[in-house]
Amino acid sequence: MPRLDEKLHAIYDQVLRRNPGEVEFHQAVHEVLDSLGPVVAKHPEYAEYADGAVISRLCEPERQI
């Protein structure tokens, strides 16, 4: 898998810890974060979305209770 932006990689690590064993979900999150990487790199003002936990909130799997 391609290397993620540093801030996005921290979010991906959190997803791996919170959702062990969900390989398909991990792959989907990685692909989304990989596509956001160039945007965050080109526009540093968007990095606050990673710092403000907006992106990590989007990486929450759907749960049925």
N, C-alpha and C positions, 0 to 999 in steps of 0.2 A: 504494500500500500504506500502511496506517496506520503511524504512528510507533511504534517500539518503546521500551520502558523503556531507560534509558541503559546499564545493565549487560547487559541482554539484547541490545542493539544491538551491543555489542562482541563477543558470542558469534556473532551473525549475520555480522558482518564477517569473523570467523575462518573461518566455514563457506564464505563466498564465496571467500576466498583459497585454502583447501585444496581446494575442489571446483569449479574453473572449468568452465563449460559445462554444468552440470547444473541446468538451469532448473527442472525439475519438483521436484527435491530442494530447491532454494533456496526455492521457493514453499511446500513442505510444512514446512520448518523455520521459515519466517517465520510461518506460520499457528499452529504450536505455540507459538512464542515469544510471539506476539501474545496467545494465550489465557492464557499464564502471566504476562503483564505485570500485570494487575490483582491477581493473587495476591501477586506480589512487592511491588507498591506498597502493598497493604493490610497485609501482614505482613512488616515489615522483617527479621524473624528468618529468613525464607526466602531473603533476598538472599544469605546465606552459601552457598547452593547454587550460585548463579551465580559467586561469588568462589572457591569451592572446586572449580570445574571439573566439578561433577556434571552440570549441565545441558549443558555443552559435550561431555561424553562421550556423552550421549544423542543428540547431533546428528552422530554418526558414521555415514556410509552403510554399508550392508552390502556387503562385498567378497567376491568369489569369486576364488580363486587356483587 
